Amino acid sequence: MGEGGTLVLVNGTPHPWNLTYQHSYQMNSWPFTNYSIIPDYSSVPVYIEWNEDITVDPFNDAGEATYALAGTPYSFQIQARYRYIQVEFQSIATAGNDEGSTIGLGWDHNGNMPFILSGNEGGFSSNNPPVAWMQDNIGKLGPRTLRQLTIPGSHDAGMYELTGGTAFANDANTQTQTLSIGGQLTLGSRYFDSRPVISDGQYVSGHYSDLTEPLGWQGGNGESFDDIISDINDFTSTNKELIIVNLSHDYDTDTGRDYQVFTQAQWDALFELLLGINDLYVAPDPTTVDLTQLPLSDFIGDDNAAVVVIVQPNNGSITLGDYNSLGFYTYSQFNAYNSYSDTDSDSDMSSDQLQKMRTVRTSPDAQEFLLSWTLTQDAADAVTGYPTILDLAAEAMQSLYTDVFPACSNTTYPNIIFLDGWNTSDPTALALAIIDSVGG
């Protein structure tokens, strides 16, 4: 017996992958002869298991499997070295990965390790995509509207640290991310669910819920909006990408136990602060535009960064006023279907989200769709601290690679993949694979 895990092969190319060589030594499971062809535009899980019997030296465990892209000179080799999986680009290069280079996939006991390869000659994408992945692919992405793209996003994006909060708030029931918004940008996230609260007179990220009496409001604070602005400006100074910031769940936590939603004056003060963001995007018809129907090239086609701020106030009487012509837009101008599953069951969440996607996304021009690939603590989880929000995020990240890609078609695919627990650029590679597979 030995540790096992699943290598998920995501073929987002128009070429079947043909097995041309395989060898293993001492592996309990290296079954690539059962996967002699990986069909084009498919996702295939392969179970791998090391031999850790006391009679052998497990450090000698090894395996190789070489695949060639049918009808091309391109090939790569999957390699197993004890408790480590890697892929060597033998005669292929992708954006971010030179020919002859190696990608480390690591090892996740009882987990999934994705290897993603998509695109075609002259435009292959894989794990380890470029930081500026939109600009790097502007030739094929630029003509597509936002409804015809898939981009990764961050749920409760500012909650990578707990900087203050109520008596029952802790990392386990409040922290949704492990990296700052700057770190999430670097990994490829481009849509940010940012929830402003006022705490000690400052605008900070918040993650709060009203649990009714006797507990009342519970939750905590995360990254400040001053730091978020700095993160965005630092990123766009060298990466000319589209960034979408969605503001919602506004609360003034300085009003005692009964938190109040922002007044018009408090929203206006936040807008003034956010004017410090460089590269705010102002559409030609900013008060009436449907941003989801604009091509990506309208935002960043001239090698300019673009930051779009979407405002979704709790109080429906809040207006943007002159800020609507300064880079701020109402939610109706970026009307993404967004309905989370409210469950801590990964299988239930997957079934629910994919069914909603099939219902809403009946064509590439259907309503913008946010795939909320997130799990939610129930009351017991939040009280006991197990599983934590980040534990649930790791579980959801496993099914992301097995469930989403096979559910996509030319007519049905997500526009935003919404995640907790960003710690890898693999979701960005998956988004590119979906785009490459479904066309425009």
N, C-alpha and C positions, 0 to 999 in steps of 0.2 A: 504494500500500500504506500501511498504518498500523496502529497498535496496535489489537488487538481484545480483547474480553472478553464475558462472558455475563451478562445481566441475568436473574435467576431470579425469575419472577413466581409467588408462592404465594398462591392465592386460597382462603382458609379461610372464606369466607362462603357463605351459601346462594344467592347471586345470581351468575349469570354476569356477567362484565365485557364490555361491548360497546364496541368502538372507535368513537368518534364523531368523532374528528379526528386527523389525523396530518400532519406536515410535516417536511421535513428540508432542510438546505442543506449540500452538499458532503460528506455522510457517505458512506463506502463501503458501509456496511451499517446500515440503519435499517428493518428489514423488518416493521414492525408491521401493514401491510396483510395480511400472511400470518397474522396473529394477530388477526383481527377479533373473535373471541369467546374469552375465557379462561373455560373452564367452571368452575362452582362446585366447590369442594373439589378443586382441581387444582394442579399445579405445572408451569409451562411455561418452558423456557429460551429466551431470545431473544439471538442473537449480534449484537453491535454492533461496528462498526469505524470508526475515524476516518480521514479523508483527510489523509495527511501527505506527499503528493507535493510535490516541490520546486517545482512550478509554482503552488502555492496557499499561502494563509496558513491554517495549520491552526487558528489561533485564531478563525477564522470558522465552523468546524464547529459545527453546531447541529442539534437535532431536538426535536420535541414529539410526544407521543402521548397523547390524552385517552381515558380509559375511564369509562363510566358503569355503575353497578351496576344491572342490569336490574330494572325495576319499582320503582325508588326514585329520589329526587331527588339521589342522592349521586354525586360524580365526583371524579376526581383526574387529574393530568397528569404524565407522565414527561417529563423534560427532560434534554437533553444539552447540556452546555457543555464546551468542549474539555477532554478528559480528566477529566470530572467528570459524574456522573449524579446527578440529584436528582428528588424527587417533590413536587409541590405539591398540598396538600389543598384543591382548589378549592371544593368544597361538601360536605365531609365532615370530621368531627372524630373522633379516636380518643383513648383514654386516653393522655395525655402529648403529644398533638399537636392544637393548635387548628385550627379551620377557617381556611384561608388561610395556614397555616404550611407550611414546606418542610423535608423530610427530606433530608439529604445522604447519598447512598450511596457517594460517592467514586468511585474508579476502581482496578481491579485488572487489569493487563495479563495476558491469558490466564487470568484467574481468574473467579470467580463473585461477583456482587453481588446479594444477595437483597432483593427488596421483598416484604414480608409484610403482608397485610391479612386479618383474620379477625373473626369475630363477626357481630353483627347490630345493627340500629338500637337505640341506647341503650347499646351495649356493644361497640363496635368496638375492636380492638387492632391494633397495627402495630409497625414498627420504633420504637425509642426508647420502650419501654414504661415505665410508672412504676417507680421503685425498689421501692416496696412493692406489687409486682404481685399478690401473693396477696390482700392486704387490699383492693386496688382492685377486685378481681373476686370478693370473698367471696360476693356474692349467687349467682353461678352456680357457684363452686368449692366453697363451704362444704359443701353436702350430699354431695359426692362423697368416697368413701373414697380413701386414698392409692393403692389399686389402680386407681382410675378417673381418676387424674390423670397428667399428664406434667410432671416438674420437671427443670430443668437441674442438673447436678452437676459436680464438679471432681475429676479424677484427680490423686493426689499433690498435694493442694491446697496444702500448705505449702512447696512447692519452687519459690518464685518468686525465690529468691536462694540462692547457695551461700555458707554461712557457715563452712564447715570440712568436712574429710573426709579421704579416703585419698589416696595418692600419684597414682592414676590418675583421680581424679574431677575433672571440670571442668564448666563451664556446659553444654557441648555434650551431654554424656552424663548429666547429672544434673538440669538445670533443666527442669521441666515446665510452669511457669506464668510469667506476666510481671507479675502483680499479687498483692499480699498477699490473704489471705482476706477482709479488709475490702473491698478493691477488687473481688474476685470477687462478694461479696455485693451490692455496689452495682450490678453488671451483671446480677444476677438469679440467680446460682447459689444453690442451697439445700441441696445434698447434698455433703458434704465428706469425701473419702477422706483421713484424717489418720493418718500413720504415725509413732507415737512412738518415739524412741530416746533413750537416756541418753548424753550426751556431756559430759565434764568435769563430771559430777554434775548436769547440767541436763536437763530434758525438752525436746527439740526435735523438729521434723519431720525425718524421714530418708528417704533413697532409696538403699537398699543391696541388693546381690546377692552371693551366695556363688559366686565363679567357680572354686572348687576350687584346689588347689595348682598352680603356685606363687603365683598371684595372691591366692588367698583372698578375703576380704571386700573389696569395693570399693564406694564410694559417698560420699555427702555429706550435710550437714545443711542445713536451711532455717530457716523461721520458728520461733521459740521458742513453746512453749505459753503462756508468759506473754503474748506478743504476740497470739497467737490469741484468748485469752480477752478481751483488751482490744478486739480488732477486733470480736468478737461482741457484747460489751456496748455498745460505741459504736454499732453498727448497730441493735441492738434498742431502744436508748433512744428512737429516733425512728421505727423501722420495725417494726411488730408482725407479724412474719412467722414462719413455721415454718422452723427450721434443723435439719438432721440431720447429726450428726458421727459418722462411722464410724471407730473406732479399730482398727487392725490392723498386722501386720508389726512387732511390738515387738521391739527388740533393745537390749541393753546393750553399747555400743561401748567401754566403759571396761574390758572384761575381757580385753584383749590381742587377739591375732589371731583367736581363736576366740570370736566374739560369742555371747552367751547370751541366751535369751529372758527376759522379765521374770519375776521371782519374784512370789509373791502380795504380798509386802510392797512391791515396786516398783509393782505395779498399784495397790495401795491408796494409795500416796503420790501417784500420778497422779490417782486419783479425788479425793483431798483437794484437790489443786490445781484440778481442774476444777469443784469446788464453788463456785469463784469466778465461774462463769458465772451471770449473772442469768437468770431466767425458765426454769430447768430444768423440763421438763414431767414431772409425776408423774401417771400414769394412775390411774383409780379402782381398778384391779386390777393394780398394776404388775408383779407377779411372773408373771402368766399371760397378760397382754394380747397380742394380735396387733396391733401398731401399724398394720400395713398395712390392716387392716379398719376402722379408725376414720375417720370423716369429718373433713375439714379443719377444720370448725367446732368439733370437740371440742378441737382444739389452739389455734386463734386466733380462734374465733368471738365472743369477748367483747372484741375489740380488745386482746388480750394477745399478746405474743410467746411463742413456745414453742421451746425448744431440747431436742432429743432426742439423747442420747449412746448409740451402739450400740457394744458391746464385743465384739471378735472376737480373742481372744488366740491366740498361737501355741501356748501350752500349754493343752491342753484341760481341765486340772484346775483352772484359775483360776476362782474364784467371785466373784460380785458382793457377796454378803453383804447387809448393810444398805443398800448403795448402790443395790440394785435397787428401793428405795422412795424414792430421792432424785433420780430422773431418768436413771438408767443402766439399760440393757437389754441382754440377750444378743442375739446375732445371730439366734437362732431366733425372737425376737420382732419382727424386721424381716427376714424371710427373703427377700431379693432374689436372684433368679437372677443370677449375675455370672460370666461366662466370657469373658475377653478373647481376641482372635484370635491374638496372638503373631506378628505379621507386620509387615513394613514396606511391604507392598503394599496400597494403598488399595482397589483393586478386590477383592482377596481378603478384606480386612477387612469391607468393605461386604456382600459376599455371605454371609460367615460370620455376621455379626451379625444380618442381616435374616432369615436362615434360622432361627437360634436363636429370634428373636422370634416367628416364625410357629409354631414348635414349642411354645413355652412359653405364649404369650399367645393361647389359643384362645377366650377370652371376657374381658369387662371385669373379671371377678372372679377370673381366673386368678392364679397366683403373681406377685408383684411382679417386674418385669423391669428389669434394668439394661442398657441398650444401651451397650456399651463402644466408643464411637466414637473409639478411640485406636490409633495405630500404634506399633510397638515396634522400636527399633534392633536390628539383628543385630550380631554380634560385630565385624564390619568397620566398621560405622557408629560403634559406640561407641569403637573405637580411633582411627579417623581423624577423628572429630568431624564427619563429613558423611555424610548429612544429620544435623543436630542433632535433638534431640527436638522442639524448637519448630518446626523446618522441617517435620517430619512432622506436627506438630499443625496447621500451616497447610494442609497438603495435605488432611488429614482434614476440616478445616472446610469446604473447597470442596465435597466430596461430601455433606456433611451436608444441604445445602439442595436438592440434586438427587435424592438417593436415599431419604431417610427419609420425607418427607411422602407421596410416592406409594405407599409400602409400608404405610401405615396404613389401617385400616378400623375400622368400629364395634366389631369384636371383637379386633383385633390392633393394638396400639400400645405404645410403650415407656412405662415409668413414670419412669425416670431416664435422661436423656441425659448420658452421662459423657464429659467432654472435657478435653484438655490445651489450653494456650495461650489462656486466656480473655483477650480484648481488645475485646469488643463485646457489646452486649446483644441482638444478633440471635438467638442461640440461645434466649433467653427468649421473644422474639416467636414463634419457631418452636414452642416448647412450647405457648404459648397457642393457636396456630393448630391444633395437633394436638388439643388439648382441645376447641376450638370445633367441630372437624370431626367428631369421633367421638362426641360426646354423652357422657352420663353413665351 
